Amino acid sequence: MRIDKWLWAARFFKTRALAIKACDLGRIQWNGQTAKPAREVRVGDKLHIKSEAGEYDIEVLGLSEMRGPATVAQTLYNEPPESKERRKLAIEVKKAMPFYPEGKPSKKDRRQIIRFQGRD
């Protein structure tokens, strides 16, 4: 089975096109090697997946041609506890980072900045 199809069926990506793009960008590692979208995946293979949701280190437990419910998709792979902990830590670090709004500040924001800087 193609790796892009398996990634889509296991619900790591919403579409096969996104799975193909991730493979082309080198975000999918298959047994320590960069995977192309047509790479055959088999039971027992180790995958390292980088996606918007985080980084996963998984072992393939099953194959599926169809995209099913999330409960069925979770039975297709096994993720060790270390990988889960790394993702949780990355999420906490991301939440702790300060938020900076993009773009030009509004009139209210500019007034708050001026007040904070003491330039009244």
N, C-alpha and C positions, 0 to 999 in steps of 0.2 A: 504494500500500500504506500502511496506517495505521502511524504512527510507533511506537505501543505494541506492535504486532505485530512490527515489525521489530526493536525493541530486545530483545524476548523471543527472537526467532529468532537474533539475533546474540549471544545469551547475556550481555547486560549485566545482565539481571534474571532471577530464577528463574521468575517467573510473570508473566503479562500484567497481573494485578491490581497487582503491585508497579510495573510499568512505567507503568500508568495513574496510580497514586498519585504517582510521581515527576514525571510531566507536570503533574498538578494542583498540586503543590507548587512548581512553577517550577524544577525541577532539570534540565530538558531545554531547551536552547537550539537552535533550528533557524534557521540562517542569521542569527544575531544576534537572533532574536525568541523569546519564550517560546512553547513548543510545547504545544498541546492534544493529548490522546490520539488524536483522529481526524485530525490533520494528515497530509496525504499526504507521504510521503518518496519522493524520486527519486534516481537515480544522479547523483552529483556534489554533492549537498547536504552542507553542513558542519554538524556537530552538536557541541555541548558538553554532556557528560553528567556529572552529579555523582551518584555512588553510594557505597555503603559501601566499595567497592574503591578509590575515588579519583576524580579528575577526568580525563576523557578529552576531547581535541579530535580529532575524526575526520572523515574524508570517506567518504561512502557509495560503495562500488564495485559493490555488487550487491544484489539483492532476493531474499528467500526467504520463502515462506508457511509453511514447515515449520521446526521447530527440529531441527537435525541435530547431528552431532558437533562438538566444539570446533574441530577442524581446518577443517571446512567453514565454521563461523561466522566464523572469523578471515579468511576470504577475502571476506567481505561488506563490509569496511571497511579503511581505511588510516589508521594513526596515525603522525603525524610523530615523529621522535626527540625533539623538544623536549617534547612531551607525555609521552613515556615517562620522560624525565629528571625532569620535575616530579613525577610520581607516585612515582618512586624516592626523590627527596629528601623528599617528604612522609612516606613510610613510614619513612625513617631518623629524621626528626624525631620521629615518633610513638613509635618504639622508644626514643629517648633520653629521653623524658619519664619522670619518676619514677612508679612505681606506688603508688597509695594504696588500700589495701583499703577496701571500703565496709562500712558497718555498725559495730556495736559491737565493740571489741577483745575478744579472748578473755582468759581469766585469764592465760595465758602472755604474751600481747602486753602486757597491763597491767603485768606484772612487769618486762618488758624496758623499757617506757617509763619506769617509776619508776626503774630502775637507770640508764638513760641520763640522766635528768634529775638524778640525784644526790640523790634524796629518800629514800634508804635509812634 
